[in-house]
């Protein structure tokens, strides 16, 4: 699967509405056949930083995503809200789901 984490730094005037601004992009991506998850979080240390954790089943699913109309529209919708270019980690990894954490088991 492709596992991707992206950090977005927002302008102060967009911070509180950023998730709402990304809702159409999020909903369309989650509806893609090859999308495994597409989850937003907000930094507890910097409220203007949003983190997107996403995963796609395979090369085809990742390619379909970045070539979709809603991908392009989503990036353009975000552009005016951002302070800087988002930071990304994108890797192809084994598996197709979250696994249990070995170091912390809960019975």
C-alpha positions as CSV (number, residue, x, y, z in Angstrom):
1,X,0.0,0.0,0.0
2,X,1.0,3.6,-0.3
3,X,1.1,5.3,3.1
4,X,1.2,9.1,3.1
5,X,1.5,11.7,5.8
6,X,1.2,15.4,4.9
7,X,1.6,18.4,7.2
8,X,-0.3,21.6,6.2
9,X,0.4,25.0,7.9
10,X,-2.5,27.4,7.7
11,X,-2.8,31.2,7.7
12,X,-4.5,32.5,10.8
13,X,-7.6,33.7,9.0
14,X,-8.1,30.1,7.6
15,X,-7.2,28.0,10.5
16,X,-10.7,27.5,12.1
17,X,-12.3,26.8,8.7
18,X,-9.6,24.6,7.2
19,X,-11.3,21.2,7.8
20,X,-14.6,22.6,6.4
21,X,-12.6,23.9,3.4
22,X,-11.2,20.4,2.7
23,X,-14.5,18.5,3.2
24,X,-15.4,18.0,-0.5
25,X,-11.9,16.8,-1.2
26,X,-12.0,14.5,1.8
27,X,-15.4,13.0,1.0
28,X,-14.5,12.4,-2.7
29,X,-11.2,10.7,-1.8
30,X,-12.8,8.5,0.8
31,X,-15.2,7.3,-1.9
32,X,-12.4,6.2,-4.2
33,X,-12.3,2.4,-4.6
34,X,-8.6,2.1,-3.7
35,X,-8.6,4.5,-0.7
36,X,-7.9,2.7,2.6
37,X,-8.2,5.8,4.8
38,X,-8.0,9.5,4.7
39,X,-7.8,11.0,8.2
40,X,-7.2,14.6,9.3
41,X,-5.7,15.6,12.7
42,X,-4.7,18.8,14.2
43,X,-1.5,19.4,16.1
44,X,-1.9,19.8,19.8
45,X,1.2,22.0,19.9
46,X,0.4,24.2,16.9
47,X,-3.3,24.7,16.2
48,X,-2.5,26.0,12.7
49,X,-0.9,22.7,11.7
50,X,-3.1,20.0,10.2
51,X,-1.9,16.5,9.5
52,X,-3.4,14.2,6.9
53,X,-2.7,10.5,7.2
54,X,-3.8,8.6,4.1
55,X,-3.3,5.2,2.4
56,X,-4.1,3.7,-1.0
57,X,-4.3,0.0,-1.8
58,X,-1.7,0.0,-4.6
59,X,0.0,1.9,-7.5
60,X,-3.2,2.1,-9.5
61,X,-5.2,3.5,-6.6
62,X,-2.6,6.1,-5.8
63,X,-2.3,7.1,-9.5
64,X,-6.1,7.4,-9.8
65,X,-6.1,9.6,-6.8
66,X,-3.5,12.1,-7.9
67,X,-5.0,12.3,-11.4
68,X,-8.5,12.8,-10.2
69,X,-10.4,16.0,-10.7
70,X,-11.2,16.3,-7.0
71,X,-7.5,16.0,-6.2
72,X,-6.7,19.0,-8.3
73,X,-9.7,20.9,-7.0
74,X,-8.8,20.0,-3.4
75,X,-5.3,21.4,-3.8
76,X,-6.5,24.6,-5.4
77,X,-9.1,25.0,-2.6
78,X,-6.4,24.7,0.0
79,X,-3.8,26.9,-1.7
80,X,-5.1,30.3,-0.4
81,X,-5.3,28.9,3.1
82,X,-1.7,27.8,3.4
83,X,1.4,29.6,4.7
84,X,3.9,27.4,2.9
85,X,4.3,24.3,0.7
86,X,3.0,21.2,2.6
87,X,5.6,18.7,3.9
88,X,5.1,15.1,2.9
89,X,6.3,11.5,3.6
90,X,5.1,9.1,1.0
91,X,6.2,5.4,1.0
92,X,5.1,2.1,-0.4
93,X,4.9,-0.3,2.5
94,X,3.8,-3.9,3.2
95,X,0.2,-4.5,4.3
96,X,-3.2,-3.0,3.7
97,X,-4.4,-2.1,7.2
98,X,-3.3,-0.8,10.6
99,X,-1.6,-3.4,12.8
100,X,-1.4,-3.8,16.6
101,X,1.4,-2.0,18.4
102,X,3.7,-4.6,19.7
103,X,5.2,-2.5,22.5
104,X,1.9,-1.6,24.1
105,X,-0.7,-4.5,24.3
106,X,-4.0,-3.9,25.9
107,X,-6.0,-7.0,27.1
